[in-house]
Amino acid sequence: MLREIIRIDEDKCNGCGQCVPNCVEGALQVIDGKVRLVSELMCDGLGACIGYCPEGAITIEKREAKPFDEVVVMNNKVPGHSHSHNGGSCPGSRERIIKPASVNPRPDFADMPSQLTHWPVQMHLINPGSPAYRNADLLLAADCVAFSLGSFHNDFLKGRSLAIACPKLDHGTETYIEKLVSLIDTAKVNTITVMMMEVPCCGGLLQMVKTAMGRATVKVPVKAVTVSIDGKILKNEWI
């Protein structure tokens, strides 16, 4: 099938291996001094590893390749073996216990309004032609962000039109890229804010936006916001 998949330029690759632990599927290995894609079946094509290559040796191309197979990925997860610096097969699925920060009770808390202005918001369901997105500031958020960040509604959703997605678990994300192109070119969104969790696989959300920007005829400002699992803003910058 024709699909997007990573390509490694061996002339640029210095074999440092920094990308390897940031491929949560375990599709990359250093072999004979170069990073290799060990199996097409294990590459989802989202490119979460790209930002970890200091030499710019990893890109995404569209070519004939075997379809991504999550079953193969899971069967290749060896107990006790880590594809990440932090331990575990995937830092995004590692169990953690989080102690919430203490909050002073507010008598008006129950009346705090939602800042959501439209429905639906899941990327598979949204209509890029909806008036909700026309000339809007788009907030593209990973599914988990709102649950981790207590101030999500007032600090980030307010005044923006929302779309949510999970680059790790959602299927058919090529459709997402097409919708993003339509949001840029047809709906003419003013800005795009991409909110991601700190886990490596979440970087696929920003990669989708970058791919869409490359295909769109209009360029819009893009901001990347990274949220830690315990609800802190780790990065908030225009790119």
C-alpha positions, 0 to 999 in steps of 0.5 A: 500500500502507498503510505507515509513512512520514515526514511533515514539518510545514511549519509547524514546519520552518524549512528548516535542512536538518539532517535532509537529510544524515542521510537516507542514502537521499537522500529529503529536500531543501530546496526553497523554504525547506522540507524536502521528501520528494522521493520516497515510493519513497526513504523506508524509513519507519524515521525515522533523520532524526527525531532531527536535526530541532531543531523536531520537524517530522518524524514517522512516520505510517501511510498509503497510499504507494508501497513503498520501492524500494532500486533507485531509491535506488541509481540516484539516488546520484550519484558524488561527491555526498554525502548526509552530512556525512562524505562518500560516499553512506552513512556506514555503507558508507564504507570505513575501515581500523581499527587494533585496539588492542593487547591483552595476551595472556591465557592463559585467553582461549580459555576465555572463555565466551560469554554467549549463553543462547538461540537463535535471536536474529535478529528474524525468527526469534525467538519472543516467547513463548519462556521466554528472553524472559519477564521478561528484560532485553532486549538489542536489538543492531544486527548489527554491534555485536558485531563492533565492540565487543570487550567485548560479551559480558561488558559488555552481553550477560551477564544479558540476552536477545538479539535482533539486527536491521539496520534498514538491510538487513532487510525487513519490519521492521513484523514487528519492531515487532509482536514488540517489542510482544509482548515488552513486553506479553506476555513482560513484559520488564523493560528494553530496551537498544538497541545501535546503531552510530554510523551514521545508518541504525542509529537506525532500531533505536531508532525501532522500539522507540519505535514499539513503546512507543507501541503497547504497553500497558505501559511499560518503561525503555529505554536507548540505547547507541551504539558507534563503528565503532572500538569505543568507547561514544559514548553509554550513557543511559536515554531 
